[in-house]
């Protein structure tokens, strides 16, 4: 059985969400039959990089044959690259162009890229390379200067929500309340694939009851409870609760990097609520408004509360940058949150 993400994977440019400019450029190249020898599709996970590469590869060869797909993570060394180059020198047997799609190409080693350089500079005739990556800054400048780069963006929650509604209708799912799909769409971080996968998980639980309660239950979104508890503990300077929360996440095997990413999103939601007093501008379910009001009711004025959560968001953003490549993330996170909980001096807010 195909997963929903595979079943509803776009097969034409018109079906791709949120990347209209890129698709228009590629369609223009198809009209002119003018193609660069090397493409680079970069962007967040689940936004359509490999899908667009497949659509373009298929269109270039008029639907004949298949591109050669290679995982750059497991084929990243010099010998792997030399094998690719050797294969690239052979003409395609089933299409005009031999097309390679190399996913996660940022994991190719420096030596591997050096071996690739001449082939990218002077590729064999009728050979096209399509590189896909979530981390283009790890690719050497010598390579970046020789490819046509397309930077994909995160897909808006509104577009994702529309796609989820279409899929749910096609699959015969029963949507009990609008908040359910909204929550899935807004918590996906702009990843279409992740949102569809999460919808499928909820549907496996009960396809006839896609409700906000079941969504939260199935997805196990720890920010719903944990993030409220953590935020309130910081406000109340309850260091034991702060440390216990981090320890539990660590013991449970949660990704602490993902934890920081999601907590930053959560704080930004609280900041939006402080400013607008409207749950619709957040990605949180309306049913949580009482808890949001409690968490954001720290100071007497709306402006002070907004300033507080703006400062907290800034501190968490600093922490997010600090844990990149950190060999002891837990220690760094504990240190940062203890600092937040010991004193509110970091807010810059003075009260009488």
C-alpha positions in Angstrom: 0.0 0.0 0.0 1.3 3.4 -1.0 1.6 6.0 1.8 -0.4 9.1 1.3 2.7 11.2 0.8 3.6 9.0 -2.2 0.0 8.6 -3.4 -0.5 12.4 -3.6 3.0 13.3 -4.7 2.8 15.9 -7.5 3.3 14.6 -11.0 3.1 17.9 -12.8 4.3 21.4 -12.1 0.7 22.6 -11.6 0.4 20.3 -8.6 3.5 21.6 -6.8 2.6 23.8 -3.8 4.2 27.2 -3.2 7.0 27.2 -5.7 5.4 29.0 -8.6 8.3 31.1 -9.7 10.7 28.1 -9.9 8.1 26.0 -11.8 7.5 28.9 -14.3 11.3 29.1 -15.0 11.6 25.4 -15.5 8.5 25.3 -17.8 10.1 28.1 -19.8 13.3 26.0 -20.2 11.1 23.2 -21.5 9.4 25.4 -24.0 12.8 26.6 -25.3 14.4 23.2 -24.9 17.4 24.9 -23.3 18.7 23.2 -20.2 21.7 23.8 -18.0 23.9 20.8 -17.4 23.7 21.2 -13.6 20.8 22.2 -11.3 20.8 22.7 -7.6 17.5 22.6 -5.7 17.9 23.8 -2.2 15.4 24.3 0.6 13.8 22.9 3.8 12.9 19.2 4.1 9.6 18.2 2.5 9.2 21.3 0.3 9.4 19.5 -3.0 13.0 19.5 -4.1 13.3 15.9 -5.3 9.7 16.0 -6.6 10.4 19.0 -8.8 13.7 17.4 -10.0 11.7 14.2 -11.0 9.0 16.2 -12.8 11.7 18.2 -14.7 13.7 15.1 -15.6 10.6 13.3 -16.9 9.6 16.4 -18.9 13.0 16.9 -20.5 12.9 13.3 -21.8 9.3 13.5 -22.9 8.2 11.0 -20.3 10.6 8.3 -21.7 12.8 6.5 -19.3 13.7 7.3 -15.7 16.4 9.5 -14.1 19.1 7.8 -12.1 18.5 8.6 -8.4 21.4 8.5 -6.0 21.5 9.1 -2.3 24.4 11.5 -1.6 24.5 10.5 2.0 25.6 6.9 1.3 27.4 7.6 -1.9 29.6 10.5 -0.8 33.1 9.4 -1.3 35.6 9.7 -4.1 35.1 6.2 -5.4 31.3 6.7 -5.4 31.7 10.0 -7.4 34.1 8.3 -9.9 31.5 5.6 -10.5 28.9 8.3 -11.2 31.2 10.1 -13.6 32.0 6.9 -15.4 28.2 6.2 -15.8 27.7 9.8 -16.9 30.0 9.2 -19.9 27.7 6.5 -21.3 24.8 7.7 -23.5 21.3 7.1 -22.3 19.6 4.1 -23.8 16.0 5.1 -23.2 15.9 8.9 -23.4 17.7 11.8 -25.1 19.3 12.9 -21.9 20.9 10.9 -19.1 19.8 12.6 -15.9 21.1 12.1 -12.4 19.2 13.2 -9.4 21.6 13.3 -6.4 19.7 13.8 -3.1 21.3 15.1 0.1 24.3 16.2 -2.0 25.7 18.3 0.8 26.9 15.1 2.4 29.4 14.5 -0.4 32.9 14.8 0.9 35.3 17.6 -0.1 37.4 15.0 -1.9 34.2 13.8 -3.6 33.3 17.3 -4.8 36.9 17.8 -6.1 36.5 14.7 -8.1 33.1 16.0 -9.4 34.4 19.4 -10.4 35.8 18.7 -13.9 32.7 16.7 -14.8 30.4 19.6 -13.6 32.6 22.1 -15.5 32.6 20.1 -18.7 29.8 17.5 -18.4 29.3 14.8 -21.1 27.0 15.9 -23.9 23.3 15.0 -23.1 24.0 14.5 -19.4 22.3 16.6 -16.7 22.9 16.6 -13.0 20.2 17.6 -10.6 21.5 18.1 -7.0 19.1 18.4 -4.1 20.0 19.6 -0.6 18.7 20.9 2.6 22.1 22.5 3.5 23.6 24.3 0.5 26.1 26.2 2.6 28.0 22.9 3.0 28.6 22.7 -0.7 31.9 24.2 -1.9 31.8 27.6 -3.6 33.5 26.1 -6.6 30.5 23.9 -7.2 27.9 26.5 -6.4 29.4 28.8 -9.0 28.8 26.2 -11.7 25.2 25.2 -11.1 21.9 26.8 -11.7 20.6 27.2 -8.2 16.9 27.3 -7.2 16.1 28.1 -3.6 12.8 26.6 -2.6 10.8 28.2 0.3 8.7 26.7 3.1 5.1 26.2 1.9 2.5 28.4 3.6 0.2 26.8 6.1 -2.8 28.0 4.1 -1.7 26.1 1.0 -0.9 23.0 3.1 -4.4 23.2 4.8 -6.1 23.3 1.4 -4.1 20.2 0.2 -5.0 18.3 3.4 -8.7 19.1 2.9 -8.5 17.8 -0.6 -6.8 14.6 0.5 -9.1 14.0 3.4 -12.1 14.4 1.1 -10.6 12.0 -1.5 -9.8 9.4 1.2 -13.3 9.7 2.8 -12.0 10.9 6.1 -14.5 12.5 8.5 -13.3 15.9 9.7 -15.0 16.6 13.1 -13.7 20.1 13.5 -11.7 22.7 11.4 -9.0 22.9 14.1 -7.8 19.4 13.4 -6.5 19.9 9.9 -5.4 23.5 10.8 -3.3 22.1 13.6 -1.6 19.6 11.4 -1.0 22.2 8.7 0.5 24.8 11.0 2.6 22.4 13.0 4.3 20.9 9.9 6.9 23.7 9.7 6.1 24.3 6.0 6.7 20.7 5.0 4.0 19.3 2.8 5.3 15.8 3.1 5.3 15.9 6.9 1.8 17.3 7.1 0.5 14.6 4.8 2.3 11.9 6.8 0.8 13.3 10.0 -2.7 13.3 8.5 -2.2 9.7 7.6 -1.1 8.8 11.2 -4.2 10.4 12.6 -6.4 8.6 10.0 -4.9 5.2 11.0 -6.1 6.0 14.5 -9.7 6.8 13.4 -10.5 7.9 9.9 -14.1 8.7 10.9 -13.1 11.1 13.7 -10.4 13.5 12.6 -10.7 15.8 15.6 -8.3 18.1 17.4 -8.3 15.8 20.4 -7.2 12.8 18.3 -4.7 14.9 16.4 -2.9 16.0 19.6 -3.2 12.5 21.0 -1.7 10.7 18.0 1.0 13.1 17.0 2.2 13.4 20.6 3.1 17.0 20.2 4.8 17.5 23.5 4.7 21.3 23.1 1.0 21.3 23.9 1.6 20.4 27.6 5.4 20.5 28.0 5.8 23.9 26.4 3.1 25.5 28.5 4.7 24.0 31.6 8.2 25.1 30.6 7.0 28.7 29.9 5.2 29.0 33.2 8.2 27.6 35.0 10.4 30.2 33.5 8.0 32.9 34.5 7.7 31.6 38.0 11.4 30.9 38.3 10.8 27.2 39.2 14.2 25.8 38.3 13.4 22.3 39.4 10.5 22.0 37.0 12.7 23.5 34.2 15.4 20.9 34.7 12.9 18.1 35.1 11.3 18.9 31.8 14.6 18.9 30.0 15.7 15.7 31.7 12.5 13.9 30.7 12.9 14.9 27.1 16.4 13.6 27.2 15.5 10.3 28.9 12.6 9.8 26.5 15.0 10.1 23.5 13.5 13.3 22.1 15.6 15.3 19.7 16.7 18.3 21.7 17.4 20.2 18.5 13.9 19.7 17.3 12.7 20.6 20.8 14.3 24.0 20.5 12.9 24.6 17.0 9.4 23.8 18.1 9.7 25.7 21.4 10.7 28.8 19.4 7.6 28.4 17.2 5.5 28.1 20.4 6.9 31.3 21.9 6.3 33.1 18.7 2.7 32.0 18.8 2.4 33.4 22.3 4.0 36.6 21.2 1.5 36.9 18.3 -1.4 36.4 20.8 0.1 39.1 23.1 0.0 41.5 20.2 -3.3 40.7 18.5 -5.3 38.9 21.2 -6.6 36.5 18.4 -6.0 32.8 18.3 -6.5 32.9 14.5 -3.1 34.5 14.0 -1.4 31.6 15.8 -1.0 27.9 14.8 -2.5 26.8 18.2 -6.0 25.3 18.5 -8.7 27.7 19.7 -9.4 25.2 22.5 -6.1 26.2 24.1 -7.0 29.9 24.4 -7.5 29.8 28.2 -4.0 28.3 28.7 -2.6 30.9 26.3 -4.3 33.7 28.2 -2.8 32.4 31.5 0.7 32.0 30.1 0.7 35.5 28.5 -0.8 37.3 31.4 2.4 38.1 33.3 2.4 41.9 33.3 -0.4 44.4 33.8 -0.2 45.8 30.2 -0.4 44.2 26.8 2.8 46.0 25.7 4.8 44.6 28.7 3.7 41.1 27.9 4.5 41.5 24.3 8.0 42.8 25.2 8.5 39.8 27.6 7.8 37.2 24.9 9.7 39.1 22.3 12.7 39.0 24.6 12.1 35.3 25.3 11.9 34.5 21.6 15.2 36.3 21.1 16.9 34.2 23.8 15.5 30.9 22.4 16.7 32.0 18.9 20.2 32.5 20.4 20.0 29.0 21.9 18.9 27.5 18.6 22.0 29.0 16.9 24.2 27.9 19.8 23.3 24.2 19.6 24.1 23.8 16.0 26.9 21.2 15.9 27.1 21.2 19.7 28.5 18.0 21.1 26.7 18.4 24.4 23.4 19.9 23.6 21.7 18.9 26.8 24.2 20.9 28.9 23.9 23.9 26.7 20.1 23.8 26.9 20.1 23.3 30.6 22.5 26.3 31.1 20.4 28.6 28.9 17.1 27.7 30.6 18.5 28.0 34.1 19.7 31.5 33.1 16.2 32.3 31.9 14.6 31.0 35.1 17.0 32.6 37.6 16.2 36.1 36.6 14.1 38.1 34.2 16.9 40.7 33.7 17.3 39.4 30.1 13.8 40.9 29.3 15.0 44.5 29.7 11.6 45.2 31.3 11.5 47.3 34.4 8.5 47.4 36.7 7.7 49.6 39.6 
